[in-house]
Amino acid sequence: MFDRPDSGELAILVHIDFNSEKEREDPDEFKELVSSAGVETLAVITGSRDKPDARHFVGKGKLEEIQFELEHGEADVVLFNHALSPSQQRNLEAALECRIIDRTGIILDIFAQRARTHEGKLQVELAQLEYMSTRLIRGWTHLERQKGGIGLRGPGETQLESDRRLLRGRIKTITSRLEKVRKQRDQGRRARTRAEIPTVSLVGYTNAGKSTLFNRVTEADVYAADQLFATLDPTLRKLNLPDIGNAILVDTVGFIRHLPHKLVDAFRATLEETCNATLLLHVIDCHDEGRMDNIEQVEHVLKEIGADKVPTLKVYNKLDLLDGREPRIDRDEDGVPQRVW
C-alpha cells in the first residue's frame, strides 16, 4: 500500500537549509527519525537555498551530487528532510531512478511500525491513504483483489480512475469506523465526568520521557524507549491522589515539529483525550538544547487540535542529566504551581 523504507535499507539523506523559518528543519532530529524507521544512513547531503526549486526541490548541482552518491554507493532510497509536493517527488524519482520518500512519509512509516491497537492501525492507515491520494501514480491492484476484482471497474474507466475510486471507498470505510471509536471514547469520558473523575493527560515533544514518567507514577508497563514515537496508542490508568481521590492519567503520542496535518486529522479520536482533559502535564526534556523550540511546537499542535485552553502544568523531566539542579516547584504570585522540576 505504501512505499515505505524496509528495515535495514540503505539510504541517502538530503537536508537543505532555507532562509525561511517556515521551511527550516532540524538535521539531527531527521537522523533520529531515519534511525527510528530502521533505516541505515550511508550518506548525508546538505546545502542551502533561498527557496525550494519548484521542479526538483533542489537545484541542478545538488541533484547531480545525489545522483553521484547513488551511482557510487549501495543506497536503495533517498530520504528528504522536507515535505515534497507530489510533482516534486515524481520528478525526483524520474530523474534519479530510485524511490524518494519525504519527511511526512518517514513519520507515517514510523507510526505504521508503532501502531499496536486496532484503533491505532486504522488511524495510521487513514493518514497513509490521505497522503497517497495525491500521489497515486502506480496501480493499487491489491485493493481490487481484496474486494473481488472483476466487475468493479466501470466502462471506459482507466486503472488510475479505478484506483482512486477504490481509495476513496477505503477512506470512507475507515472514517466511519473511527467515528464509532470516537463515540465510544466520548461515552467513556461522559461516564467519568458524571462520576466527577478528573483526567490528567501527559503531552509533550516526542522522546521527552512521557511514558517513563507514566510508568513511574502508575506502576504500569507501557513501552518506553529512547527513540522518537516509542508510544503511539494512548494508555489510561486510574490513580488515587491524596486530597483528590480517583483520577485518570493518560499517556499520549508525542508531538514533533511540522507534524503532518493529515496525521493530526487522522488521530482526532485519540487526541480528543487531550482536548477534554481536566489538566495537561506538558512534559519537557530539560536536557534538550532545543527545548524552547520544542515547547513552542507542542503549544502550536495543542492550539491546532483545540486543547490550548486546557489548564497546563509544565513538567521539566530528566533533571538528573543537568549538573547542580535540584527538584523544585515554581509558583506564580498566587501560589499556583506553574513549573515542576
C-alpha positions as CSV (number, residue, x, y, z in Angstrom):
1,M,0.0,0.0,0.0
2,F,2.7,2.4,0.9
3,D,6.2,2.9,-0.4
4,R,7.9,2.6,2.9
5,P,11.6,2.1,3.5
6,D,12.2,-1.5,4.6
7,S,14.0,-2.2,7.8
8,G,17.7,-2.5,7.1
9,E,17.6,-0.5,3.9
10,L,20.4,1.8,3.0
11,A,19.6,5.5,2.4
12,I,21.0,8.8,1.3
13,L,19.7,11.7,3.4
14,V,19.1,15.1,2.0
15,H,18.8,18.2,4.2
16,I,18.6,21.8,2.8
17,D,18.8,24.9,4.9
18,F,16.4,27.7,3.8
19,N,16.3,31.3,4.7
20,S,12.6,31.0,5.5
21,E,12.0,29.8,9.1
22,K,8.8,28.1,7.8
23,E,10.9,25.7,5.7
24,R,13.6,25.1,8.3
25,E,14.1,21.6,9.8
26,D,16.5,20.0,12.3
27,P,19.1,17.8,10.7
28,D,19.9,15.9,13.9
29,E,16.2,15.2,14.5
30,F,16.0,13.9,10.9
31,K,18.8,11.4,11.6
32,E,16.9,10.2,14.6
33,L,13.7,9.8,12.6
34,V,15.5,7.8,10.0
35,S,17.1,5.6,12.7
36,S,13.7,5.1,14.3
37,A,12.4,3.9,11.0
38,G,15.1,1.2,11.0
39,V,17.0,2.6,8.0
40,E,20.8,2.8,7.8
41,T,22.3,6.1,6.6
42,L,25.0,5.8,4.0
43,A,25.5,9.5,3.2
44,V,24.1,12.9,4.2
45,I,23.9,15.6,1.5
46,T,23.4,19.1,2.8
47,G,23.0,22.5,1.1
48,S,21.4,25.9,1.3
49,R,18.9,27.8,-0.9
50,D,16.7,30.8,-0.7
51,K,13.7,28.7,-1.5
52,P,12.9,25.2,-2.9
53,D,13.2,24.6,-6.6
54,A,9.6,24.2,-8.0
55,R,10.5,21.1,-10.1
56,H,13.1,19.1,-8.1
57,F,13.1,20.9,-4.7
58,V,16.9,21.0,-5.0
59,G,19.0,22.7,-7.7
60,K,20.7,21.1,-10.6
61,G,24.1,20.9,-8.8
62,K,22.6,19.2,-5.8
63,L,20.6,16.8,-8.0
64,E,23.9,15.7,-9.7
65,E,25.5,15.3,-6.2
66,I,22.7,12.9,-5.2
67,Q,23.0,11.1,-8.5
68,F,26.7,10.6,-7.9
69,E,26.2,9.1,-4.5
70,L,23.5,6.7,-5.9
71,E,25.8,5.6,-8.7
72,H,28.9,5.0,-6.5
73,G,27.2,3.6,-3.4
74,E,24.7,1.0,-2.4
75,A,21.7,3.2,-1.3
76,D,18.2,1.9,-2.1
77,V,16.3,5.1,-1.3
78,V,16.7,8.8,-0.9
79,L,15.1,10.5,2.1
80,F,14.3,14.2,2.2
81,N,14.1,16.1,5.5
82,H,11.3,18.2,4.0
83,A,7.7,17.9,2.7
84,L,7.8,17.4,-1.0
85,S,4.9,18.1,-3.3
86,P,3.6,15.2,-5.3
87,S,5.1,16.6,-8.5
88,Q,8.5,17.2,-6.9
89,Q,8.5,13.6,-5.7
90,R,7.6,12.2,-9.1
91,N,10.2,14.4,-10.9
92,L,12.9,13.3,-8.4
93,E,12.1,9.7,-8.9
94,A,12.2,10.1,-12.7
95,A,15.5,12.0,-12.6
96,L,17.2,9.7,-10.0
97,E,15.5,6.5,-11.0
98,C,15.0,5.4,-7.3
99,R,12.4,5.7,-4.6
100,I,12.1,9.1,-3.0
101,I,10.4,9.5,0.5
102,D,9.9,12.8,2.2
103,R,9.7,13.7,5.9
104,T,6.0,13.1,6.0
105,G,6.4,9.7,4.5
106,I,9.1,8.8,7.1
107,I,6.9,9.9,10.0
108,L,3.9,7.9,8.6
109,D,6.2,4.9,8.3
110,I,7.3,5.1,12.0
111,F,3.7,5.4,13.1
112,A,2.8,2.3,11.0
113,Q,5.5,0.4,12.8
114,R,4.5,1.6,16.3
115,A,0.7,1.1,16.0
116,R,-0.4,-1.9,18.1
117,T,-4.2,-1.5,18.7
118,H,-6.9,-1.8,16.1
119,E,-7.7,1.9,16.5
120,G,-4.1,2.9,16.1
121,K,-3.7,0.9,12.9
122,L,-6.9,2.4,11.5
123,Q,-5.7,5.9,12.2
124,V,-2.3,5.3,10.6
125,E,-3.9,3.7,7.5
126,L,-6.2,6.7,7.1
127,A,-3.3,9.1,7.3
128,Q,-1.4,7.0,4.7
129,L,-4.3,6.8,2.4
130,E,-4.9,10.6,2.6
131,Y,-1.2,11.1,1.9
132,M,-1.2,8.7,-1.0
133,S,-4.4,10.1,-2.6
134,T,-2.5,13.0,-4.1
135,R,0.5,10.8,-5.2
136,L,-1.4,8.0,-6.9
137,I,0.7,7.2,-9.9
138,R,1.0,3.4,-9.6
139,G,-1.6,0.7,-9.6
140,W,-3.5,-0.2,-6.4
141,T,-4.5,-3.7,-7.8
142,H,-4.1,-5.3,-4.3
143,L,-7.2,-3.3,-3.2
144,E,-9.1,-4.6,-6.2
145,R,-8.1,-8.2,-5.4
146,Q,-9.3,-7.7,-1.8
147,K,-12.7,-6.6,-3.0
148,G,-13.2,-9.2,-5.7
149,G,-11.5,-7.6,-8.7
150,I,-13.5,-8.4,-11.8
151,G,-16.7,-6.4,-12.2
152,L,-15.5,-3.4,-10.1
153,R,-14.3,-1.3,-12.9
154,G,-16.8,0.8,-14.8
155,P,-16.9,1.0,-18.6
156,G,-14.1,3.1,-20.0
157,E,-12.6,3.6,-16.6
158,T,-8.8,3.8,-16.5
159,Q,-6.7,2.0,-14.0
160,L,-5.8,5.3,-12.2
161,E,-9.5,6.2,-12.0
162,S,-10.4,2.8,-10.7
163,D,-7.6,3.0,-8.1
164,R,-8.8,6.5,-7.0
165,R,-12.3,5.2,-6.6
166,L,-11.2,2.2,-4.5
167,L,-9.0,4.6,-2.4
168,R,-12.0,6.9,-1.7
169,G,-14.1,3.9,-0.7
170,R,-11.4,2.6,1.7
171,I,-11.0,6.1,3.2
172,K,-14.8,6.3,3.7
173,T,-14.9,2.9,5.4
174,I,-12.1,3.8,7.8
175,T,-13.5,7.2,8.6
176,S,-16.8,5.5,9.5
177,R,-15.1,3.0,11.8
178,L,-13.1,5.8,13.5
179,E,-16.3,7.8,14.1
180,K,-17.6,4.8,16.1
181,V,-14.4,4.7,18.1
182,R,-14.8,8.4,18.8
183,K,-18.3,7.9,20.0
184,Q,-17.2,5.1,22.3
185,R,-14.4,7.2,23.8
186,D,-16.9,10.1,24.2
187,Q,-19.2,7.8,26.2
188,G,-16.3,6.8,28.5
189,R,-15.4,10.5,29.1
190,R,-19.1,11.3,29.9
191,A,-19.2,8.5,32.4
192,R,-16.0,9.8,34.1
193,T,-17.5,13.3,34.1
194,R,-20.7,12.1,35.8
195,A,-18.5,10.3,38.4
196,E,-16.5,13.5,38.8
197,I,-13.3,11.7,38.0
198,P,-10.7,14.2,36.7
199,T,-8.5,13.3,33.7
200,V,-4.8,14.3,33.5
201,S,-3.2,14.0,30.1
202,L,0.6,13.8,29.5
203,V,1.6,15.8,26.4
204,G,5.0,16.8,25.1
205,Y,7.5,16.6,22.4
206,T,8.4,13.1,21.2
207,N,11.0,11.3,23.4
208,A,10.6,13.8,26.3
209,G,10.1,10.9,28.7
210,K,6.3,10.9,29.0
211,S,5.9,7.1,29.0
212,T,8.7,6.6,31.5
213,L,7.1,9.2,33.8
214,F,3.7,7.5,33.3
215,N,5.1,4.1,34.2
216,R,6.8,5.5,37.3
217,V,3.6,7.2,38.6
218,T,1.1,4.4,37.7
219,E,3.4,1.3,38.1
220,A,2.3,0.4,34.6
221,D,4.4,-1.3,31.9
222,V,3.9,0.9,28.9
223,Y,6.6,0.5,26.3
224,A,9.2,3.3,26.8
225,A,12.4,3.7,24.8
226,D,15.0,6.3,23.9
227,Q,13.5,6.8,20.4
228,L,11.1,9.0,18.6
229,F,7.4,8.0,18.8
230,A,8.0,5.0,21.0
231,T,4.4,5.5,22.2
232,L,1.6,5.7,19.7
233,D,-1.6,4.2,21.2
234,P,-3.0,6.1,24.3
235,T,-3.0,4.4,27.6
236,L,-5.3,5.2,30.5
237,R,-4.7,4.3,34.2
238,K,-6.6,5.1,37.4
239,L,-4.7,6.8,40.2
240,N,-5.6,7.6,43.8
241,L,-4.3,11.1,44.6
242,P,-4.1,12.5,48.1
243,D,-6.9,15.0,48.9
244,I,-8.4,14.4,45.5
245,G,-9.3,10.8,45.2
246,N,-9.5,8.9,42.0
247,A,-8.1,10.4,38.7
248,I,-7.3,9.1,35.3
249,L,-3.8,9.6,33.9
250,V,-3.4,9.4,30.1
251,D,-0.2,8.7,28.2
252,T,-0.4,10.1,24.6
253,V,1.6,10.2,21.4
254,G,4.4,12.7,21.3
255,F,4.4,15.7,19.0
256,I,7.1,16.8,16.6
257,R,7.8,20.0,14.6
258,H,5.8,20.2,11.4
259,L,3.6,17.3,12.4
260,P,1.7,16.4,9.2
261,H,-1.8,17.8,9.1
262,K,-3.2,14.5,7.7
263,L,-1.8,12.7,10.7
264,V,-3.3,15.2,13.2
265,D,-6.7,14.8,11.4
266,A,-6.5,11.0,11.4
267,F,-5.7,10.9,15.1
268,R,-8.6,13.2,16.1
269,A,-10.3,10.3,18.1
270,T,-7.1,9.8,20.2
271,L,-6.3,13.5,20.6
272,E,-9.7,14.2,21.9
273,E,-8.5,12.6,25.2
274,T,-6.1,15.6,25.4
275,C,-8.7,18.2,24.4
276,N,-11.2,17.0,27.0
277,A,-8.7,16.6,29.9
278,T,-9.0,18.4,33.2
279,L,-5.3,19.2,33.3
280,L,-2.4,18.8,30.9
281,L,1.1,17.9,32.1
282,H,3.4,19.3,29.5
283,V,6.5,17.0,29.9
284,I,9.7,18.8,28.7
285,D,13.2,17.3,28.3
286,C,15.1,20.0,30.2
287,H,18.4,18.5,29.0
288,D,17.5,19.1,25.3
289,E,19.2,22.2,24.0
290,G,16.2,22.8,21.7
291,R,13.7,22.6,24.5
292,M,12.4,26.2,23.9
293,D,11.6,25.4,20.3
294,N,10.1,22.0,21.3
295,I,7.8,23.8,23.8
296,E,6.7,26.2,21.0
297,Q,6.0,23.3,18.6
298,V,3.9,21.4,21.3
299,E,1.9,24.5,22.0
300,H,1.3,25.0,18.3
301,V,-0.2,21.5,18.0
302,L,-2.3,21.9,21.1
303,K,-3.7,25.0,19.6
304,E,-4.3,23.2,16.3
305,I,-6.4,20.5,18.0
306,G,-8.2,22.9,20.3
307,A,-6.5,22.0,23.5
308,D,-4.7,25.3,24.1
309,K,-7.4,26.4,26.7
310,V,-6.9,23.4,28.9
311,P,-5.0,24.3,32.2
312,T,-1.4,23.2,31.8
313,L,1.4,22.5,34.2
314,K,4.9,22.3,32.7
315,V,7.0,19.3,34.0
316,Y,10.7,19.6,33.3
317,N,11.9,16.0,33.1
318,K,15.4,14.4,33.0
319,L,16.6,16.8,35.7
320,D,19.2,14.3,36.7
321,L,21.1,15.0,33.4
322,L,21.8,18.6,34.5
323,D,24.6,19.4,36.9
324,G,23.7,21.2,40.1
325,R,19.9,21.3,39.6
326,E,17.6,20.3,42.5
327,P,13.9,19.4,42.2
328,R,11.6,22.3,42.8
329,I,8.2,23.8,42.1
330,D,7.9,27.3,40.6
331,R,4.7,29.1,41.6
332,D,3.0,32.3,40.5
333,E,2.2,35.2,42.8
334,D,-1.0,33.5,43.9
335,G,1.0,30.3,44.9
336,V,-0.4,28.3,41.9
337,P,2.2,25.8,40.6
338,Q,3.5,26.8,37.1
339,R,6.5,24.6,36.6
340,V,7.8,21.4,38.3
341,W,11.4,20.5,38.0
